Amino acid sequence: MSIEVGSKVQGKVTGITNFGAFVELPGGTTGLVHISEVADSYVKDVNDHLKVGDQVEVKVISEKDGKTALSIKKAIDKPEGQTSSYSQRPQRQGRDNRQSKDFRSKGGNFKPKENFEDKMAKFLKASEENLSSLKRNTETKRGGRGGRRG
């Protein structure tokens, strides 16, 4: 009996590894529930959630080359509007909603019709200004022309 992708079936946990659990499905086939598909919350150790011999309801995610991928968290029916606990995390502390520094997506001061020559001219002008101010500052610190007096 072939199991269809997207169907929910009952299975028995036959083995547990550090990356998931193997579940025996009706018809004698075995599938893997990856550690990320065991529960809606973070799973550090599969043994905290499952034991060998447990009966679980799983959803068939994919079947390729005789390997069946299963999910326990997708087999659980959630009420509409409720999402996984990952998306319900609070926003990180210390972050405010700063504006993006990417001027391409917003109107900003970005001129989309600026050609390469204009950009190059701006760059050269800014570069010359930066070099002259840098030169002026380093000369005064070293003593510049004429050296120290007295």
C-alpha positions in Angstrom: 0.0 0.0 0.0 1.5 3.3 -1.1 1.0 6.3 1.2 -0.1 9.5 -0.5 1.8 12.8 0.2 -0.4 15.1 2.3 -2.3 12.3 4.1 -2.4 11.9 7.8 -1.7 8.4 9.2 -1.1 6.7 12.5 2.3 5.3 13.1 4.5 3.7 15.7 7.9 5.1 16.7 10.5 2.4 16.0 13.8 4.3 16.6 15.1 7.6 17.8 18.3 9.4 16.6 19.8 12.8 17.4 18.3 14.1 14.1 14.8 12.7 14.4 12.6 9.7 14.8 11.8 6.7 12.6 8.1 5.9 12.4 6.6 2.7 11.0 3.6 3.3 8.9 0.7 1.1 7.9 1.8 -1.3 5.1 5.2 -1.8 6.7 7.0 1.3 5.3 9.1 3.4 7.6 9.5 7.2 7.4 11.6 9.8 9.2 10.2 12.6 11.3 13.1 15.2 11.3 13.8 16.9 14.6 12.5 20.2 13.1 9.1 18.5 12.5 8.7 16.9 15.9 7.1 19.8 17.7 5.9 23.4 17.2 8.5 24.7 19.6 12.3 24.3 19.6 13.4 20.6 20.1 16.8 20.1 21.6 16.4 16.4 22.2 13.9 14.1 20.4 13.8 11.9 23.5 12.1 14.7 25.5 9.1 14.4 23.1 9.0 10.8 21.9 9.8 7.3 23.1 10.2 4.1 21.1 6.8 2.4 20.9 4.7 5.6 21.0 1.7 5.8 18.7 1.8 9.1 16.8 -0.2 10.8 14.1 2.0 12.0 11.3 1.5 13.8 8.0 3.4 12.6 5.0 5.4 15.6 3.6 7.2 14.0 0.8 8.3 10.6 -0.7 11.4 10.4 -2.8 13.6 7.4 -3.8 11.8 5.2 -1.2 12.4 7.7 1.6 9.3 9.1 3.3 9.5 12.4 5.1 7.0 12.8 7.9 5.8 15.6 10.2 4.1 15.5 13.6 3.7 19.2 14.0 1.9 19.5 10.6 -0.4 16.7 11.5 -1.9 18.7 14.4 -4.9 20.7 13.4 -4.6 24.3 14.7 -7.4 26.8 14.9 -7.6 29.3 12.1 -5.5 32.4 12.7 -3.0 30.6 15.0 0.5 30.2 13.7 3.5 28.4 15.0 5.3 29.5 18.1 8.3 30.6 16.1 6.4 33.5 14.5 4.9 34.5 17.9 8.4 35.4 19.4 8.7 38.9 20.8 10.8 41.3 18.9 14.5 41.4 19.9 15.3 43.9 22.6 17.4 47.0 21.8 16.1 47.3 18.3 13.9 50.1 17.1 12.4 50.3 13.7 15.2 52.2 11.9 14.8 53.1 8.3 16.6 50.9 5.9 19.9 52.2 4.4 18.8 50.8 1.1 17.7 53.9 -0.8 16.7 51.9 -3.9 13.4 50.7 -2.3 12.3 54.1 -1.1 12.0 57.5 -2.8 14.8 59.1 -0.8 17.5 61.1 -2.6 18.2 58.4 -5.1 18.2 59.5 -8.7 17.6 56.4 -10.9 18.5 58.3 -14.2 22.0 59.1 -13.1 24.5 57.7 -15.6 27.9 56.3 -15.0 29.8 59.5 -15.9 27.8 61.5 -13.4 28.5 59.0 -10.7 32.2 58.9 -11.5 32.4 62.7 -11.5 30.8 62.8 -8.0 33.1 60.1 -6.8 36.2 61.9 -8.0 35.1 65.2 -6.5 34.4 63.5 -3.1 37.7 61.6 -3.3 39.7 64.8 -4.1 38.0 66.6 -1.1 38.8 63.7 1.2 42.4 63.6 0.1 43.0 67.3 0.5 41.5 67.4 4.0 43.5 64.3 4.9 46.7 65.9 3.6 45.9 69.2 5.4 45.4 67.4 8.7 48.5 65.2 8.5 50.7 68.2 7.6 49.7 70.2 10.6 50.3 67.2 12.9 53.8 66.6 11.5 54.7 70.2 11.4 54.1 70.5 7.7 56.2 72.8 5.6 59.1 74.6 7.3 59.3 72.3 10.3 59.2 73.4 13.9 60.4 76.7 15.1 62.0 77.5 18.3 
